[in-house]
Amino acid sequence: MIRADHAERAAIGLDLAVARILDHAHRQIERAEIAEEADHAHDLAGGIRQRLALLAVRMRASSLVLASIASAILMTSLRRSAIGVAAHAG
């Protein structure tokens, strides 16, 4: 009976040691996964920042183009109005 108790205690001790080792390995894997996810989130945030900056540049360029087009249309309208007024006067 004493040998059985000793063997059982040894087996429990071994089980606990294996459980600790596996738990430690599991924690290391979880930490690596969390760090990897944080890197992905950081990469995503960086990508979003870059895309927003590019969008802002494009919008500014579009605004400048639209302003140039509007100015050209206005100048053309003024010229045509001046030509029309001159034609009616002459």
C-alpha positions in Angstrom: 0.0 0.0 0.0 2.9 2.3 0.8 4.4 1.7 -2.6 1.1 2.5 -4.4 0.7 5.7 -2.5 4.3 6.7 -3.3 3.8 5.8 -7.0 0.6 7.7 -7.1 2.2 10.8 -5.5 5.1 10.5 -8.0 2.6 10.3 -10.9 0.7 13.3 -9.6 4.0 15.3 -9.2 4.9 14.3 -12.8 1.5 15.4 -14.0 1.8 18.7 -12.3 5.3 19.3 -13.7 4.1 18.5 -17.2 1.1 20.7 -16.7 3.4 23.6 -15.7 5.6 23.1 -18.7 2.6 23.0 -21.0 1.1 26.0 -19.3 4.3 28.0 -19.7 4.5 27.0 -23.4 0.9 28.0 -23.9 1.5 31.4 -22.3 4.5 32.0 -24.5 2.4 31.1 -27.6 -0.4 33.4 -26.4 2.1 36.3 -25.9 3.5 35.8 -29.3 0.0 35.8 -30.9 -0.9 38.9 -29.0 2.3 40.6 -30.1 1.6 39.5 -33.7 -2.0 40.9 -33.5 -0.7 44.2 -32.1 1.7 44.3 -35.0 -1.1 43.7 -37.4 -3.2 46.4 -35.8 -0.2 48.8 -36.0 0.3 47.9 -39.6 -3.4 48.5 -40.3 -3.4 51.8 -38.6 -0.3 52.9 -40.5 -2.0 51.8 -43.8 -5.1 53.7 -42.9 -3.0 56.8 -42.1 -1.2 56.6 -45.5 -4.5 56.1 -47.4 -6.1 59.1 -45.6 -3.1 61.2 -46.4 -3.2 60.1 -50.1 -6.9 60.9 -50.2 -6.3 64.3 -48.7 -3.6 65.0 -51.4 -5.9 63.8 -54.1 -8.8 65.8 -52.8 -6.7 68.9 -52.6 -5.4 68.3 -56.2 -9.0 67.7 -57.3 -10.1 71.0 -55.6 -7.3 72.8 -57.5 -8.4 71.3 -60.8 -12.0 72.1 -60.1 -11.1 75.7 -59.2 -9.0 76.0 -62.4 -11.9 74.6 -64.5 -14.4 76.9 -62.8 -12.1 79.8 -63.5 -11.7 78.9 -67.1 -15.5 78.5 -67.5 -16.0 81.9 -65.9 -13.4 83.5 -68.2 -15.0 81.9 -71.2 -18.4 83.1 -70.2 -17.2 86.6 -69.6 -15.5 86.7 -73.1 -18.6 85.4 -74.7 -20.7 87.9 -72.9 -18.3 90.7 -74.0 -18.4 89.4 -77.6 -22.2 89.3 -77.5 -22.5 92.8 -76.1 -20.0 94.0 -78.8 -22.0 92.3 -81.5 -25.2 93.9 -80.4 -23.7 97.3 -80.1 -22.1 97.2 -83.6 
